Amino acid sequence: MTWLMMMTTTLIGSLPSCIALKSSTSLHTSSRLSSSVTVRAEMASPSTSFSGISTLPKDRIILGVGGLTLDYLATVANYPEPDDKIRSIDMKVQGGGNAGNALTCASRLGLVPRLISKVANDGQGRGMLEELEADGVDTSFLVVSKEGNSPFTYIIVDNQTKTRTCIHTPGFPPMIPEDLPQSSLSSSLDGVSLLYLDGRLHESALVVAHEAKQRNIPILIDAEKKREGLDDLLNLSDYVVCSAKFPQAWTEASSIPSALLSMLVRLPRLKFVIVTLGEVGCIMLERSETESIESEEMCVDDLLELLMLRKDMTTNTPTCISSVVTKMQANGIGMITGTLYVCTTEKIPFSELIDTTGAGDAFIGAVLYGSC
């Protein structure tokens, strides 16, 4: 599993130079709608972008179920105060959505992703499908509604703080399980080595997840925030990647390490859980497949403190530090035997940073690749 984390941090360390710093937002872009968007032209193919990857995974087909949206990004000098009238200093229209972004990243790394989502038969929907197909994402299982509207998001990018604020409008009509016939469901999972769910479209996602479990296909969940139906998906998950606030919000634990331990205790199928921490990096807790009698017993918070002391603060390159297999416990929560990992990120100069839209999705894409 150390290989997975090193692969992920290495790939993410490489991403800003070819994705994040040249695209102010999402990974798949709609150049038809914005002549200023040139991400695809600027980005090399997987074989040339990541020269450290000598071979591609044997099992490369993955399936994603989740969000697809059109992003309207307005960059402003400063975030507006209430009742302000301000002007944007830049405007872009690009494809977005967690699943759309993550699968685009996975495709650019060399995987063969399929996507289940829903759009309307409007200009925005057709544009998103064209861009995904051009990036190698299989859209043959997408549901296209004859009427209604495709989902879209207004994003305000603060040029001073490099942060973004998202205002999302869901598509209509929403996706329901009946939109996915059994024949399409079965075909979508043929040959798939990993199922990725971003927590949206939860009723349809749950149907796909149950079918995947029947086929022994592992499931990775993006737990960005508490959502309706997410608990049902988590109960079927093998791997979870969380945003910084989710573990404590979901478990009500007093610290991030104890929250990660609580997730493994409460979700017996779960093999590992990762929490992303922005520029700090990420933490991963992996369950051991075997119980070791000789494993040392330790408080998970204390173990994290020891690992943090081993971090090399002088290097700009991503690093991964891991514990030995340990019996980790937290008061009032329980105990698991496993390994704790701390991973750092590439240090990006503030002057090179445009914004963080899609950064978590890029991380998910790299985890999908590493898992395969």
Backbone hydrogen bonds, N-H to C=O, Kabsch-Sander energy under -0.5 kcal/mol:
donor,donor_aa,acceptor,acceptor_aa,energy
5,M,1,M,-2.0
6,M,2,T,-2.6
7,M,3,W,-2.9
8,T,4,L,-2.6
9,T,5,M,-2.7
10,T,6,M,-2.3
11,L,7,M,-2.6
12,I,8,T,-2.8
13,G,9,T,-2.1
14,S,10,T,-1.3
15,L,11,L,-1.7
17,S,14,S,-0.7
18,C,14,S,-0.7
18,C,15,L,-1.4
19,I,15,L,-3.0
20,A,15,L,-0.6
21,L,16,P,-2.3
22,K,19,I,-0.9
23,S,19,I,-2.5
24,S,22,K,-0.5
29,T,27,L,-0.5
30,S,93,V,-0.6
31,S,29,T,-0.8
33,L,30,S,-1.0
34,S,30,S,-1.1
37,V,34,S,-1.6
38,T,36,S,-0.6
42,E,38,T,-1.9
43,M,39,V,-1.6
48,T,45,S,-1.4
49,S,45,S,-2.8
50,F,46,P,-1.6
51,S,49,S,-0.6
53,I,50,F,-1.9
54,S,52,G,-0.9
60,R,58,K,-1.1
62,I,112,V,-1.6
63,L,194,L,-2.1
64,G,114,R,-2.7
65,V,196,Y,-2.3
66,G,116,I,-1.8
69,T,96,G,-1.8
70,L,151,P,-1.5
71,D,69,T,-0.5
71,D,94,Q,-3.9
72,Y,153,T,-3.1
73,L,71,D,-0.7
73,L,92,K,-2.8
74,A,72,Y,-0.6
74,A,155,I,-2.9
75,T,73,L,-0.6
75,T,90,D,-2.5
76,V,157,V,-2.9
84,D,81,E,-2.0
89,I,75,T,-3.5
90,D,75,T,-1.1
92,K,73,L,-2.1
94,Q,71,D,-2.5
96,G,69,T,-3.5
100,G,67,G,-1.8
101,N,97,G,-2.9
102,A,98,N,-2.7
103,L,99,A,-2.4
104,T,100,G,-1.6
105,C,101,N,-2.4
106,A,102,A,-2.4
107,S,103,L,-2.3
108,R,104,T,-2.3
109,L,105,C,-1.4
110,G,107,S,-1.3
111,L,106,A,-2.5
112,V,60,R,-3.0
114,R,62,I,-2.1
115,L,138,D,-2.1
116,I,64,G,-2.8
117,S,115,L,-0.5
119,V,143,V,-2.3
121,N,145,S,-2.4
122,D,120,A,-2.0
126,R,122,D,-2.7
127,G,123,G,-2.2
128,M,124,Q,-2.2
129,L,125,G,-2.1
130,E,126,R,-2.2
131,E,127,G,-2.1
132,L,128,M,-2.4
133,E,129,L,-2.5
134,A,130,E,-2.1
135,D,131,E,-1.3
136,G,133,E,-1.6
137,V,132,L,-2.6
138,D,113,P,-2.9
138,D,136,G,-0.5
139,T,137,V,-0.6
142,L,139,T,-1.8
143,V,117,S,-2.7
144,V,142,L,-0.5
145,S,119,V,-2.9
145,S,143,V,-0.6
149,N,172,F,-1.9
152,F,169,T,-2.1
153,T,70,L,-2.8
154,Y,167,I,-2.8
155,I,72,Y,-3.0
155,I,153,T,-0.5
156,I,165,T,-2.6
157,V,74,A,-2.5
157,V,155,I,-0.6
158,D,156,I,-0.6
158,D,163,T,-2.7
159,N,76,V,-3.0
159,N,157,V,-0.8
160,Q,77,A,-0.5
162,K,158,D,-2.2
163,T,158,D,-0.6
165,T,156,I,-2.0
167,I,154,Y,-2.8
169,T,152,F,-3.1
172,F,149,N,-2.4
179,D,176,I,-2.4
180,L,177,P,-1.9
185,L,181,P,-2.7
186,S,182,Q,-2.7
187,S,183,S,-2.2
188,S,184,S,-2.5
189,L,185,L,-1.0
189,L,186,S,-0.6
190,D,186,S,-0.6
190,D,187,S,-0.9
192,V,189,L,-1.9
193,S,61,I,-2.9
194,L,61,I,-0.6
195,L,218,P,-2.6
196,Y,63,L,-3.2
197,L,220,L,-2.5
198,D,65,V,-1.7
205,A,201,L,-2.9
206,L,202,H,-2.1
207,V,203,E,-1.3
208,V,204,S,-2.1
209,A,205,A,-2.7
210,H,206,L,-2.3
211,E,207,V,-1.8
212,A,208,V,-2.5
213,K,209,A,-2.3
214,Q,210,H,-1.6
215,R,211,E,-1.0
215,R,212,A,-0.6
216,N,213,K,-1.3
217,I,212,A,-2.6
220,L,195,L,-3.2
221,I,239,Y,-2.5
222,D,197,L,-2.6
223,A,221,I,-0.8
223,A,241,V,-2.5
224,E,222,D,-1.2
230,L,227,R,-1.7
233,L,229,G,-1.2
234,L,230,L,-2.7
235,N,231,D,-1.9
236,L,233,L,-1.4
237,S,234,L,-1.3
238,D,219,I,-2.6
239,Y,219,I,-2.2
240,V,272,F,-1.6
241,V,221,I,-2.7
242,C,274,I,-3.7
243,S,223,A,-1.7
246,F,243,S,-0.6
249,A,245,K,-1.8
250,W,246,F,-2.8
251,T,247,P,-2.1
252,E,248,Q,-2.5
259,A,255,S,-1.8
260,L,256,I,-2.5
261,L,257,P,-2.2
262,S,258,S,-2.2
263,M,259,A,-2.0
264,L,260,L,-1.8
265,V,261,L,-2.0
266,R,262,S,-2.7
267,L,263,M,-1.9
270,L,267,L,-1.7
271,K,238,D,-3.4
272,F,238,D,-1.1
273,V,285,L,-1.9
274,I,240,V,-2.7
275,V,283,I,-2.6
276,T,242,C,-2.5
277,L,281,G,-3.3
280,V,277,L,-1.8
281,G,278,G,-1.0
282,C,343,C,-2.4
283,I,275,V,-2.0
284,M,341,Y,-2.1
285,L,273,V,-2.4
286,E,339,T,-2.8
287,R,271,K,-3.1
288,S,337,T,-3.2
293,I,291,E,-0.6
295,S,292,S,-1.1
296,E,325,V,-0.6
298,M,327,K,-2.9
300,V,329,Q,-2.1
303,L,299,C,-2.2
304,L,300,V,-1.9
305,E,301,D,-1.8
306,L,302,D,-1.9
307,L,303,L,-2.0
308,M,304,L,-2.5
309,L,305,E,-1.4
310,R,306,L,-0.6
310,R,307,L,-1.2
311,K,308,M,-1.2
313,M,311,K,-0.9
315,T,312,D,-0.6
321,I,342,V,-2.9
323,S,340,L,-2.2
326,T,338,G,-3.1
327,K,296,E,-3.3
328,M,326,T,-1.0
328,M,336,I,-2.9
329,Q,298,M,-1.9
330,A,334,G,-1.7
333,I,330,A,-2.2
334,G,330,A,-1.6
336,I,328,M,-2.3
338,G,326,T,-2.6
338,G,336,I,-0.5
339,T,286,E,-2.2
341,Y,284,M,-3.1
342,V,321,I,-2.9
343,C,282,C,-2.8
344,T,319,T,-2.4
347,K,316,N,-1.3
348,I,346,E,-0.8
352,E,349,P,-1.8
353,L,349,P,-0.7
353,L,350,F,-0.9
356,T,162,K,-0.6
359,A,356,T,-2.1
362,A,358,G,-2.2
363,F,359,A,-2.0
364,I,360,G,-2.2
365,G,361,D,-2.4
366,A,362,A,-1.8
367,V,363,F,-2.2
368,L,364,I,-2.7
369,Y,365,G,-1.9
370,G,366,A,-3.0
371,S,367,V,-2.8
372,C,368,L,-1.5
